[in-house]
Amino acid sequence: MGIYIMQFVQYAFEAYYWLILISIFGSWFPKFHSSKLGSWVNRLVAPYLGFFRRFIPPLGPIDISPIIALFTFTFLRAFAIEGLRQSLRLLNV
């Protein structure tokens, strides 16, 4: 049972990571966020990226907040997965 929980959580983190990347690369194309796929991705990712955009202003035309958001997400993913792994081991699941 624990293996399935770990796989689900890993897949969920991986999917969200790719949604963040799609949103970042989609911002290079003017009409991406007005498309159905773009608006769907933006609805899922905007709250997370918005948190970083509040604290990190753009440097001229370059917005580095998504890069820092990806770096932070990678760290949080590793931390959460390891915490889940240890919790499942402790519970003998």
Secondary structure, 3 states (H helix, E strand, C coil): CHHHHHHHHHHHHHHHHHHHHHHHHHCCCCCCCCCHHHHHHHHHHHHHHHHHHHHCCCECCECCHHHHHHHHHHHHHHHHHHHHHHHHHHHCC
